[in-house]
Amino acid sequence: MVEEEHITRVEYQGKEIILIATAHVSKQSAELVKEVIDREQPDSICVELDEDRYQNIKNPKKWENTDLVQVIKDKKVGFMLAQLVLASYQRKLAKQLDTNVGEEMLQGIRSAEETGAELVLADRNIQTTFMRIWRKMSLKEKFDLLLNLFFALDEEDETEISDEEIAKLLQKDMLEAAMTSMKEEFPKIGDILLCERDQHLANKIKNAPGKKIVAVLGGAHVAGVKEEIFKEQNMAEITSVPPAGKAGKIIGWAVPVAIVALIAYGFVQGFQTGMEQVLSWILWNGSLAALFTAIMLGHPLSILTAFVVAPISSLNPMLACGWFAGLMEAHIRKPKVEDVNNISNDIFSIKGLFHNRFLRTLLIVIMANLGSTLGTIIAGMDIIKNVF
């Protein structure tokens, strides 16, 4: 029997829109989706997916073919890690509930194929969502967020999920749920994850073809989507990625220019002073980048790469020593299929992070860059002290 409490009906410009509130790891939600669609026979079925997640959910083994080297070259390490944390969080819940992640979305896709309804991918591109969050956060907020994510990785939670907790999932967006503990500290995250996506979903749903439309949504979106359907949405704005701040670009180039100028001034004062400045720059940058790579148990050649590249890349904002250290690690210790398959378990364990070649390489990229940044700060202060 259809559970009407999870169904919202909206009349909009001659269209009947039926919103189904689901939990993304609930078997009951998938059954509800099938029952509603079979009964209503809609012209269009909207699902809370974008093209990338649609392809992943249709082909769950796609991860096995992930080219880690290309991920590093495309500068998508942070995005990849965030996506893996989210996917692993969902799989962890789904395993406890003896179901598959996104089963209700798969059911919506299957029902569209069976009934001949138009399938509409209504969600915003997940990479755009993450990039909008990242670009709108301050430097301090970014640093605090990374710390929160790192310390959250080793939190084990094997408690069984009750029916009451499943009901709560119907009122919480999955992306948002993965960052529940951070919402108060990072209000921008909640706005971009929930409110902006409500606008995007509403626009896609109300413009779906046909007179009768069924939309399969995470429970947290239903109220916002219902309200947004009757409003105008600025799709160009919410689907764009804000450009990097000018201040960041200026600082990015100002620091190396200042460092080079100070080292040059050191040579003016004397050859020995200049050489001391160069040595300080190389040792602090290279040593800390190498140390942070070693902390992640990087291969000796990856550690050496971080040491050699860091003093050079720190003088060019377009380069990052972590990319080179990560590429070396991925080349020497190529991730195996089993590493990719074990990501959902290993990502929530410190031991797993060090053991899994795929995850360890991603973290080497991040940690080497962090070490180089710290080295730049310390070396810069040391050079200023020596010169003046």
ZAGUGU-636048 format. One record per residue (C-alpha): residue in one letter; x, y, z. Coordinates in steps of 0.2 Angstrom, whole numbers, padded with zeros to 4 digits, always signed. Layout:
<atoms>
AXYZ;...
</atoms>
This chain:
<atoms>
M+0000+0000+0000;V+0007+0017-0005;E+0012+0028+0010;E+0004+0044+0007;E+0014+0053+0021;H+0029+0052+0010;I+0020+0059-0006;T+0018+0077-0010;R+0006+0082-0024;V+0008+0099-0033;E-0002+0107-0047;Y+0009+0119-0058;Q+0003+0127-0074;G-0008+0112-0079;K+0005+0099-0073;E+0002+0087-0059;I+0019+0085-0050;I+0021+0070-0038;L+0036+0072-0026;I+0041+0055-0017;A+0052+0057-0001;T+0065+0044+0000;A+0080+0038+0010;H+0094+0034-0002;V+0099+0018+0008;S+0081+0012+0012;K+0074-0004+0004;Q+0056+0002+0008;S+0059+0018-0002;A+0063+0008-0018;E+0047-0002-0015;L+0037+0015-0013;V+0044+0022-0029;K+0039+0007-0039;E+0022+0007-0032;V+0019+0025-0035;I+0025+0025-0053;D+0015+0009-0057;R+0000+0017-0051;E+0002+0034-0058;Q+0009+0030-0075;P+0018+0047-0077;D+0024+0055-0093;S+0041+0060-0085;I+0051+0052-0070;C+0064+0064-0062;V+0078+0057-0051;E+0090+0066-0040;L+0105+0062-0050;D+0117+0071-0062;E+0125+0063-0077;D+0141+0057-0068;R+0131+0049-0054;Y+0119+0041-0066;Q+0133+0033-0075;N+0141+0027-0059;I+0125+0020-0052;K+0121+0011-0069;N+0139+0004-0069;P+0145+0001-0051;K+0161-0007-0057;K+0166+0009-0065;W+0177+0013-0051;E+0188-0002-0055;N+0194+0007-0071;T+0198+0024-0063;D+0214+0031-0069;L+0223+0038-0054;V+0236+0046-0064;Q+0224+0056-0074;V+0215+0061-0058;I+0231+0069-0052;K+0235+0077-0069;D+0217+0084-0070;K+0220+0092-0052;K+0204+0083-0046;V+0212+0074-0030;G+0202+0084-0018;F+0186+0082-0027;M+0189+0063-0029;L+0193+0061-0010;A+0177+0070-0006;Q+0167+0060-0018;L+0174+0044-0011;V+0170+0049+0007;L+0152+0052+0002;A+0150+0036-0008;S+0158+0026+0006;Y+0147+0034+0019;Q+0132+0028+0009;R+0138+0011+0007;K+0141+0009+0025;L+0123+0013+0029;A+0117+0002+0015;K+0127-0013+0021;Q+0119-0011+0038;L+0102-0010+0030;D+0105-0025+0018;T+0101-0015+0003;N+0111-0006-0011;V+0115+0012-0012;G+0103+0022-0023;E+0091+0008-0025;E+0076+0020-0026;M+0085+0029-0039;L+0089+0013-0049;Q+0070+0009-0047;G+0065+0026-0054;I+0077+0022-0069;R+0070+0004-0071;S+0052+0011-0070;A+0056+0024-0084;E+0062+0010-0095;E+0047-0001-0091;T+0034+0012-0093;G+0041+0022-0107;A+0042+0038-0097;E+0055+0051-0100;L+0069+0050-0088;V+0075+0067-0082;L+0092+0069-0072;A+0087+0083-0061;D+0101+0086-0049;R+0116+0098-0052;N+0133+0091-0056;I+0141+0085-0040;Q+0158+0092-0045;T+0150+0109-0047;T+0142+0108-0030;F+0159+0104-0022;M+0168+0117-0031;R+0155+0130-0026;I+0157+0125-0008;W+0176+0126-0010;R+0177+0143-0019;K+0165+0151-0007;M+0174+0146+0009;S+0188+0156+0017;L+0206+0150+0019;K+0203+0146+0037;E+0186+0137+0034;K+0195+0126+0021;F+0208+0122+0033;D+0196+0118+0047;L+0185+0108+0035;L+0200+0097+0030;L+0204+0094+0048;N+0186+0089+0052;L+0186+0077+0038;F+0203+0069+0043;F+0198+0066+0061;A+0181+0060+0056;L+0189+0046+0045;D+0193+0034+0060;E+0177+0035+0068;E+0170+0018+0069;D+0151+0016+0070;E+0145-0002+0068;T+0128+0001+0078;E+0113-0006+0069;I+0101+0007+0062;S+0083+0006+0069;D+0067+0009+0060;E+0066+0026+0069;E+0083+0031+0062;I+0078+0026+0044;A+0063+0037+0046;K+0075+0051+0050;L+0085+0048+0035;L+0069+0053+0025;Q+0071+0070+0032;K+0090+0072+0028;D+0099+0074+0012;M+0113+0061+0009;L+0126+0074+0005;E+0121+0084+0020;A+0120+0069+0031;A+0138+0065+0027;M+0143+0082+0035;T+0130+0083+0048;S+0142+0087+0062;M+0150+0101+0052;K+0134+0111+0047;E+0134+0123+0062;E+0152+0127+0060;F+0151+0128+0041;P+0134+0136+0036;K+0139+0139+0018;I+0140+0120+0016;G+0121+0118+0021;D+0116+0132+0009;I+0125+0126-0006;L+0121+0107-0003;L+0103+0109+0001;C+0095+0126-0004;E+0104+0128-0021;R+0100+0110-0026;D+0082+0113-0021;Q+0082+0127-0034;H+0090+0116-0047;L+0079+0101-0044;A+0063+0112-0044;N+0068+0120-0061;K+0071+0103-0069;I+0055+0095-0062;K+0043+0108-0067;N+0051+0109-0084;A+0050+0090-0087;P+0040+0085-0102;G+0022+0079-0100;K+0007+0083-0089;K+0011+0071-0075;I+0028+0070-0067;V+0035+0059-0053;A+0050+0065-0044;V+0061+0054-0034;L+0070+0065-0021;G+0079+0063-0004;G+0067+0067+0010;A+0076+0084+0014;H+0073+0091-0003;V+0054+0089-0004;A+0048+0104+0006;G+0061+0116-0002;V+0057+0109-0020;K+0038+0111-0017;E+0041+0130-0013;E+0054+0133-0027;I+0042+0126-0040;F+0032+0142-0039;K+0048+0153-0040;E+0060+0158-0054;Q+0077+0151-0053;N+0093+0159-0059;M+0100+0143-0066;A+0115+0151-0074;E+0121+0157-0057;I+0119+0141-0047;T+0127+0130-0060;S+0142+0141-0062;V+0158+0139-0053;P+0164+0155-0045;P+0181+0160-0051;A+0196+0159-0039;G+0197+0175-0028;K+0208+0189-0035;A+0216+0190-0018;G+0222+0172-0019;K+0230+0175-0036;I+0239+0190-0030;I+0245+0182-0015;G+0250+0167-0025;W+0262+0177-0036;A+0267+0190-0023;V+0274+0177-0011;P+0287+0169-0023;V+0291+0186-0031;A+0295+0193-0013;I+0305+0177-0009;V+0316+0179-0025;A+0318+0197-0021;L+0324+0194-0003;I+0336+0180-0009;A+0343+0192-0022;Y+0345+0206-0009;G+0354+0193+0002;F+0367+0191-0012;V+0369+0210-0013;Q+0373+0209+0005;G+0386+0196+0002;F+0388+0179-0007;Q+0388+0169+0009;T+0372+0178+0015;G+0363+0174-0002;M+0369+0156-0001;E+0362+0154+0016;Q+0345+0161+0010;V+0345+0148-0004;L+0349+0134+0007;S+0336+0139+0020;W+0323+0139+0006;I+0328+0122-0001;L+0329+0114+0016;W+0313+0120+0024;N+0303+0117+0008;G+0310+0101+0003;S+0312+0093+0020;L+0294+0097+0026;A+0287+0091+0009;A+0297+0075+0010;L+0293+0073+0029;F+0274+0074+0026;T+0275+0062+0011;A+0285+0050+0022;I+0271+0051+0036;M+0259+0044+0023;L+0272+0030+0020;G+0276+0036+0003;H+0289+0026-0008;P+0307+0032-0006;L+0307+0039-0023;S+0290+0049-0020;I+0299+0056-0004;L+0314+0061-0015;T+0303+0069-0028;A+0294+0079-0015;F+0310+0085-0008;V+0317+0090-0025;V+0301+0098-0033;A+0295+0107-0017;P+0308+0122-0018;I+0304+0124-0036;S+0285+0122-0036;S+0283+0134-0022;L+0290+0148-0033;N+0276+0145-0046;P+0258+0145-0041;M+0254+0135-0056;L+0263+0120-0049;A+0262+0109-0034;C+0275+0097-0028;G+0261+0085-0022;W+0256+0082-0040;F+0273+0076-0044;A+0275+0065-0028;G+0258+0058-0031;L+0262+0054-0049;M+0278+0045-0044;E+0269+0035-0031;A+0255+0030-0043;H+0268+0025-0056;I+0279+0014-0044;R+0264+0007-0033;K+0250+0005-0045;P+0234+0003-0036;K+0226-0014-0039;V+0207-0018-0042;E+0206-0024-0024;D+0212-0007-0018;V+0197+0001-0027;N+0185-0012-0021;N+0190-0009-0003;I+0189+0010-0003;S+0172+0010+0006;N+0180+0000+0020;D+0197+0007+0021;I+0193+0026+0020;F+0185+0026+0037;S+0201+0018+0045;I+0218+0025+0048;K+0225+0008+0045;G+0215+0006+0029;L+0221+0023+0023;F+0239+0018+0024;H+0236+0000+0017;N+0225+0005+0002;R+0237+0011-0012;F+0223+0021-0021;L+0219+0031-0005;R+0237+0033+0001;T+0242+0041-0016;L+0228+0053-0015;L+0233+0058+0003;I+0251+0059-0002;V+0246+0073-0015;I+0238+0082-0001;M+0251+0080+0012;A+0266+0084+0001;N+0257+0100-0004;L+0253+0104+0014;G+0271+0101+0019;S+0278+0112+0005;T+0266+0126+0010;L+0272+0125+0028;G+0290+0125+0022;T+0286+0141+0012;I+0280+0150+0027;I+0294+0145+0039;A+0308+0147+0025;G+0300+0164+0021;M+0301+0170+0039;D+0319+0163+0041;I+0324+0173+0025;I+0316+0189+0032;K+0325+0187+0048;N+0342+0184+0040;V+0340+0199+0028;F+0334+0212+0041;
</atoms>
